[in-house]
Amino acid sequence: MQAYKLNATIDESGNLVLDEPLNIAPGKVEVIVLQPTVTTSETLGKPKKREYKVQALKDLLENAPPTPPDFDPEQAKWEYLKEKHNL
């Protein structure tokens, strides 16, 4: 099965209207619709608090600084290994 990604619009009557022509052979196709969702500021607020059985783990995780959005775990692993093995 071949996949194509393109943009489309749903009109007032519920029909799917493609924004650009698709040059493929006529026939039945399977369509998956991905609709963007609106997020509110309430959902982006404070994360839910978790319950921990070990107090030390609770203190560590609750007081840890948040991970920056541009954090790359693979790059962090590589930096650690370079330092550990003097590369």
C-alpha distances in whole Angstrom, upper triangle without the diagonal:
4,7,10,13,16,19,21,24,25,28,31,29,26,24,21,22,20,22,21,19,16,16,13,13,15,13,12,10,10,12,14,17,19,23,25,28,32,33,37,40,41,37,38,41,43,40,41,44,43,46,46,49,50,52,52,48,48,51,48,45,47,49,46,45,42,39,39,35,35,36,34,34,33,35,38,37,38,41,42,42,43,46,47,46,48,46
4,7,10,13,17,18,22,23,26,29,29,25,23,20,20,18,19,18,16,13,13,10,12,14,13,13,10,10,12,13,16,18,21,24,27,30,32,36,38,40,37,37,40,42,40,41,44,43,46,47,49,50,52,52,48,48,50,48,45,46,48,45,44,41,38,37,34,33,34,32,33,32,34,37,36,37,40,41,41,42,45,46,46,47,44
4,7,10,13,15,19,20,23,27,26,23,21,17,18,15,17,16,15,12,13,11,14,15,15,14,10,10,10,10,13,14,18,20,23,26,28,32,35,36,33,33,37,38,36,38,41,40,43,44,47,48,50,49,45,46,48,45,42,44,45,43,41,38,35,34,31,30,31,30,31,30,32,35,35,35,38,40,39,41,44,44,44,46,43
4,6,10,12,16,18,21,24,24,21,19,15,15,12,13,12,12,9,11,10,13,15,15,14,11,11,10,11,12,13,16,18,22,25,27,31,34,35,32,32,36,38,36,38,41,41,44,45,48,49,51,50,47,46,48,46,43,44,45,43,41,37,35,34,30,30,31,30,31,30,32,35,36,36,38,40,40,41,44,45,46,47,44
4,7,10,13,16,19,23,23,20,18,14,14,11,11,11,12,10,13,13,16,17,18,17,13,12,10,10,11,11,13,15,19,22,24,28,30,32,29,29,33,35,33,35,38,39,42,43,46,47,49,48,44,44,46,44,40,41,43,40,38,35,32,31,27,27,29,28,29,29,31,33,34,34,37,39,39,40,43,44,44,46,43
4,7,10,13,16,20,21,18,16,12,11,8,8,8,10,9,12,13,17,17,18,17,14,14,11,11,11,11,13,14,18,21,23,27,30,32,29,29,33,35,34,36,40,40,44,45,48,49,50,50,46,46,47,45,42,43,44,41,39,36,33,32,28,28,30,30,32,31,33,36,37,37,39,41,42,43,45,47,47,48,45
4,7,10,13,17,18,15,14,10,9,6,6,8,10,11,15,16,19,19,20,19,16,15,12,12,10,10,11,12,16,18,21,24,27,29,27,27,31,34,33,35,39,39,43,45,48,49,50,50,46,45,47,45,42,42,43,41,39,35,33,32,28,28,31,30,33,33,34,37,38,38,40,42,43,44,46,48,49,50,47
4,7,10,13,14,12,10,7,5,4,5,8,10,11,15,16,19,18,19,18,15,15,11,11,9,10,10,12,16,18,22,25,28,30,28,28,32,35,34,36,40,41,44,46,49,51,52,52,48,47,49,47,43,44,45,43,41,37,36,34,30,31,34,33,36,36,37,40,41,42,43,46,47,47,50,51,52,53,50
4,6,10,11,9,8,6,5,6,7,11,13,14,18,19,22,21,21,20,17,17,13,13,10,11,10,12,15,17,21,23,27,28,27,28,31,34,34,36,39,41,44,46,50,51,52,52,49,47,49,48,44,44,45,44,42,38,37,35,31,33,35,35,37,38,40,42,43,44,46,48,49,50,52,53,55,55,53
4,7,8,6,5,5,6,9,10,14,16,17,20,21,23,21,21,19,17,16,13,13,10,12,10,13,15,17,21,23,27,28,27,28,32,34,34,35,39,40,43,46,49,51,52,52,49,47,49,48,45,44,46,45,43,39,38,37,33,35,37,37,39,40,42,44,45,46,48,50,51,52,54,55,57,58,55
4,6,5,6,7,7,10,12,15,17,18,22,23,25,23,23,21,20,19,16,17,14,15,14,16,18,19,23,25,29,30,29,31,34,37,37,38,42,43,46,49,52,54,55,55,52,50,52,51,48,47,49,48,46,42,41,40,36,38,40,41,43,44,45,47,48,50,51,53,54,55,57,59,60,61,59
4,6,7,10,11,14,16,19,20,22,26,26,28,25,25,24,22,22,19,19,16,18,15,17,19,20,23,25,29,30,29,31,34,37,37,38,42,44,47,50,53,55,55,56,53,51,53,52,49,48,50,49,47,43,43,42,38,40,42,43,45,46,48,49,51,52,54,55,57,58,60,61,63,64,62
4,6,9,11,15,17,20,20,22,25,25,26,24,23,21,21,20,18,19,16,18,17,19,21,22,26,28,31,32,31,33,36,39,39,40,44,45,48,51,54,56,57,58,54,53,55,54,50,50,52,51,49,45,45,44,40,42,44,45,46,48,49,51,52,54,55,57,58,60,61,63,64,65,63
4,7,9,13,15,18,19,20,23,23,24,22,21,19,18,17,14,15,12,15,14,17,18,20,24,26,30,30,29,31,34,37,36,37,41,42,45,48,51,53,54,55,51,50,52,51,47,47,49,48,46,43,42,41,37,39,41,42,43,44,46,48,49,50,52,54,55,56,58,59,61,62,60
4,6,10,13,15,16,16,20,20,21,18,18,16,15,15,13,14,12,15,14,17,20,22,25,28,32,33,31,33,36,39,38,39,43,44,47,50,53,55,56,56,53,51,53,52,49,49,51,49,48,44,43,42,38,39,42,42,43,44,46,48,49,50,52,54,55,56,58,59,60,61,59
4,7,10,12,13,13,17,17,19,17,16,15,13,13,10,11,10,12,12,15,18,21,24,27,31,32,30,31,35,38,37,38,42,43,46,48,51,53,54,54,51,50,52,50,47,47,49,47,45,41,40,39,35,36,39,38,40,41,42,45,46,47,49,50,51,53,55,56,57,58,56
4,6,9,10,11,15,16,18,16,17,16,15,15,12,14,12,14,14,17,20,22,25,28,32,33,32,33,36,39,39,40,44,45,48,50,53,55,56,56,53,51,53,52,48,48,50,48,46,42,41,39,36,37,39,39,41,41,43,45,46,47,49,51,52,53,55,56,57,58,56
4,5,7,8,12,13,16,15,16,16,14,14,12,13,12,14,14,17,20,22,26,29,32,34,32,33,36,39,38,40,44,44,48,50,53,55,55,55,52,51,53,51,47,48,49,47,45,41,39,38,34,35,37,37,39,39,40,43,44,44,46,48,49,50,53,54,55,56,53
4,7,9,13,15,18,18,19,19,17,18,15,16,14,15,15,17,20,22,25,28,31,34,32,32,36,39,38,40,44,45,48,50,54,55,56,55,52,51,52,51,47,47,49,46,44,40,39,37,33,33,36,36,38,38,39,42,43,43,45,48,48,49,51,53,54,54,52
4,7,10,12,16,16,18,18,16,18,16,17,16,17,18,19,23,25,28,32,34,37,35,35,38,41,41,43,46,47,51,52,56,57,58,57,54,53,54,52,49,49,51,48,46,42,40,38,34,34,37,36,39,38,39,42,43,43,45,48,48,49,52,53,54,54,51
4,6,9,12,12,15,16,15,17,15,17,17,19,20,22,26,28,31,35,38,40,38,38,42,44,43,45,49,49,53,54,58,59,60,59,56,55,57,55,51,52,53,51,49,45,43,41,37,37,39,38,41,40,41,44,45,45,47,50,50,51,53,55,55,56,53
4,6,9,10,12,13,12,14,13,15,16,18,20,22,26,29,32,35,38,40,38,38,42,44,43,45,48,48,52,53,56,57,59,58,54,54,56,54,50,51,53,50,48,44,42,40,37,36,38,37,39,39,40,43,44,44,46,48,48,49,52,53,53,54,51
4,7,9,12,14,13,16,16,18,19,21,24,26,30,32,35,39,42,44,41,41,45,47,46,48,51,51,54,56,59,60,61,61,57,57,59,56,53,54,55,53,51,47,45,43,39,39,41,39,41,40,41,45,45,45,47,50,50,50,53,54,54,55,52
4,6,9,11,10,13,14,17,19,21,24,26,30,33,36,39,42,44,41,42,45,48,46,48,51,51,54,55,58,59,61,60,56,56,58,56,53,54,56,53,51,48,45,44,40,39,41,39,41,40,42,45,45,45,48,50,49,50,53,54,54,55,52
4,6,10,10,14,15,19,21,24,26,29,32,36,39,42,45,47,44,44,48,50,49,50,53,53,56,57,60,61,63,63,59,59,61,59,55,57,58,56,54,51,48,47,43,43,44,43,44,43,45,48,48,48,51,53,52,53,56,57,57,58,55
4,7,9,13,14,18,20,23,25,29,32,35,38,42,45,46,44,44,48,50,49,50,53,53,56,57,60,62,63,63,59,59,61,60,56,57,59,56,55,51,49,48,44,44,46,44,46,45,47,50,50,50,53,55,54,55,58,59,59,61,58
4,7,10,13,16,19,22,25,28,31,34,37,41,44,45,42,43,47,49,47,48,51,51,54,55,58,60,61,61,58,57,60,58,55,56,58,55,54,50,48,47,44,44,45,44,45,44,46,49,49,49,52,54,54,55,58,59,59,60,57
4,7,10,13,16,19,22,26,28,32,35,38,41,42,39,41,44,46,44,45,48,48,51,52,55,57,58,59,55,54,57,55,52,53,55,53,52,48,46,45,42,42,43,42,43,42,45,47,47,48,51,52,52,54,57,57,57,59,56
4,6,10,13,16,19,22,25,29,31,35,38,39,36,37,41,43,41,42,45,45,47,49,51,53,55,55,51,51,53,52,48,49,51,49,48,44,42,42,38,38,40,38,39,39,41,44,44,44,47,49,49,50,53,54,54,55,53
4,7,10,13,16,20,22,26,28,32,35,36,33,34,38,39,37,38,41,41,44,45,48,50,51,52,48,47,50,48,45,46,48,46,45,41,39,39,35,36,37,36,37,36,39,41,41,42,45,46,46,48,51,51,52,53,51
4,6,10,13,16,19,22,25,28,32,33,30,31,35,37,35,36,39,39,42,44,46,48,50,50,46,46,48,46,43,44,46,44,42,39,37,36,33,34,35,34,35,35,37,40,40,41,43,45,45,47,49,50,51,52,50
4,7,10,13,16,19,22,25,28,29,26,27,31,33,31,32,35,35,38,40,43,44,46,46,42,42,44,43,39,40,42,40,39,35,33,33,29,30,32,31,32,32,35,36,37,38,41,42,42,44,47,47,48,50,47
4,6,10,12,16,19,22,25,26,24,25,28,31,29,30,34,34,37,39,42,44,45,45,42,41,43,42,38,38,41,39,37,34,32,32,28,29,31,30,32,32,35,36,37,38,41,42,43,45,47,48,49,50,48
4,7,9,13,15,19,22,23,20,21,25,27,26,27,31,31,34,36,39,41,42,42,39,38,40,38,35,35,37,35,34,30,28,28,24,26,27,27,29,29,31,33,34,36,38,39,40,42,44,45,46,47,45
4,6,10,13,16,19,21,18,19,23,26,25,26,30,31,34,36,40,41,42,42,39,37,39,38,35,34,36,35,33,29,28,28,24,26,28,28,30,31,33,34,36,37,39,40,42,43,45,46,48,49,47
4,7,10,13,16,18,16,16,20,23,22,24,27,29,32,35,38,39,40,40,37,35,37,36,32,32,34,32,30,26,25,24,21,23,25,26,28,29,31,32,34,35,37,38,40,41,43,44,46,47,45
4,6,10,13,14,12,13,17,20,19,21,25,26,29,32,36,37,37,38,35,33,35,34,30,29,31,30,29,25,24,24,21,23,25,26,28,30,31,32,34,36,37,38,40,42,43,44,46,47,46
4,7,10,12,10,11,15,18,18,20,24,26,29,32,35,37,37,37,34,32,34,33,29,28,30,29,27,24,24,23,20,23,25,27,29,31,32,33,35,37,37,39,41,42,43,45,47,48,46
4,7,8,7,8,11,14,14,16,20,22,26,29,32,34,33,34,31,29,30,30,26,25,27,26,24,20,21,20,18,21,23,25,26,29,30,30,33,35,35,36,39,40,41,42,45,46,44
4,5,6,7,9,12,14,16,19,22,25,28,32,33,33,33,31,28,29,29,26,24,26,25,24,21,22,21,19,23,24,27,28,31,32,32,34,37,37,38,40,42,42,44,46,47,46
4,5,5,6,10,12,14,18,21,24,27,31,32,31,31,29,26,27,27,24,22,23,23,21,18,20,19,18,21,23,26,27,31,31,31,33,36,35,36,39,41,41,42,45,46,45
4,5,5,8,10,12,15,18,21,24,28,29,29,30,27,24,25,26,22,20,22,22,21,18,20,21,19,23,24,27,28,32,32,32,34,37,37,37,40,42,42,43,46,47,46
4,6,8,8,10,14,16,20,23,26,28,27,28,25,23,24,24,21,19,21,21,20,17,18,19,17,21,22,25,26,29,30,29,31,34,34,35,37,39,39,40,43,44,44
4,7,8,11,14,17,20,23,26,27,27,27,24,22,23,23,19,18,19,19,17,14,15,15,14,18,19,22,23,26,27,26,29,31,31,32,35,36,36,38,40,41,41
4,6,9,12,15,19,21,25,26,25,25,23,20,21,21,18,16,17,17,16,13,15,16,16,20,20,23,24,28,28,27,30,33,32,32,36,37,37,38,41,42,42
4,6,9,12,15,18,21,22,21,22,19,17,17,18,14,12,14,14,14,12,14,16,16,20,20,23,23,27,28,26,29,32,31,31,34,36,35,36,39,40,40
4,6,9,13,15,19,20,19,20,17,15,16,16,12,11,13,13,13,11,13,15,15,19,19,21,21,25,26,25,26,30,29,29,32,34,34,34,37,39,39
4,6,10,13,16,18,17,19,16,13,15,16,13,11,14,15,16,14,16,19,19,22,22,24,23,27,29,27,28,32,32,31,34,36,36,36,39,41,41
4,7,10,13,14,14,15,13,10,12,13,10,8,12,13,15,14,16,19,20,24,23,25,24,28,29,27,28,32,31,30,33,36,35,35,38,40,40
4,6,10,12,12,14,11,8,12,13,10,9,13,14,16,15,17,21,21,25,23,25,23,27,28,26,27,31,31,29,32,35,34,34,37,39,39
4,7,9,10,12,10,8,11,13,11,11,14,16,18,18,20,24,25,28,26,27,26,29,31,28,29,33,33,31,33,36,35,35,38,40,41
4,6,7,9,7,6,9,11,10,10,14,15,18,18,20,24,25,28,26,27,25,28,30,27,27,31,31,29,31,34,33,32,35,38,39
4,6,9,8,8,11,13,12,13,16,18,21,22,23,27,29,31,29,30,27,30,32,29,29,33,33,30,32,36,34,33,36,39,40
4,6,5,6,9,10,11,12,14,16,19,21,22,26,28,30,27,29,26,29,30,27,27,31,31,28,30,33,32,30,34,36,38
4,5,5,6,9,10,10,12,14,18,20,22,25,28,30,27,29,27,30,31,28,28,32,31,28,31,34,32,31,34,36,38
4,5,5,6,9,10,11,12,16,18,20,23,26,28,25,27,24,27,28,25,25,29,28,25,28,30,28,27,31,33,35
4,5,5,6,8,10,11,14,16,17,21,23,25,22,24,21,24,26,22,23,26,26,23,26,29,27,26,30,32,33
4,6,5,6,8,10,14,15,17,21,23,25,23,25,23,26,27,24,25,28,28,26,28,31,30,29,32,34,36
4,6,5,6,8,12,14,17,20,23,25,23,25,23,26,27,24,25,28,27,25,28,30,29,28,32,33,35
4,6,6,6,10,12,14,17,20,22,20,21,20,23,23,20,21,24,23,21,24,27,25,24,28,30,31
4,6,5,9,10,12,15,18,20,18,19,18,21,22,19,20,24,23,21,24,27,26,25,29,30,31
4,6,8,10,13,16,18,21,19,22,20,24,25,22,23,27,26,24,28,30,28,29,32,33,34
4,6,9,12,15,18,20,18,21,20,24,24,21,23,26,24,23,26,28,27,27,31,32,33
4,6,9,12,15,17,15,17,17,20,20,17,19,22,21,20,23,25,23,24,27,28,29
4,7,9,12,14,13,16,16,19,19,16,19,22,20,19,23,24,23,24,28,28,29
4,6,9,12,10,14,14,18,18,16,18,21,20,20,23,25,24,25,28,29,29
4,6,8,7,10,10,14,14,12,15,18,17,17,20,22,21,23,26,26,26
4,6,5,9,11,14,14,13,16,18,17,18,21,22,22,24,26,27,26
4,6,9,11,14,14,14,17,18,18,20,22,23,24,26,28,28,27
4,6,10,12,11,11,15,16,15,17,20,20,21,23,25,26,24
4,6,9,8,8,11,13,13,14,17,18,18,20,22,23,22
4,6,5,6,9,10,11,13,15,16,17,19,20,21,20
4,5,5,6,9,10,11,12,14,15,16,18,20,19
4,5,5,6,9,10,11,12,14,15,16,18,16
4,5,5,6,9,10,10,12,14,15,16,14
4,5,5,6,9,10,11,12,14,15,14
4,5,5,6,9,10,10,12,14,13
4,5,5,6,9,10,11,12,10
4,6,5,6,9,10,10,9
4,6,5,6,9,10,10
4,5,5,6,8,8
4,6,5,6,5
4,6,5,7
4,6,8
4,6
4
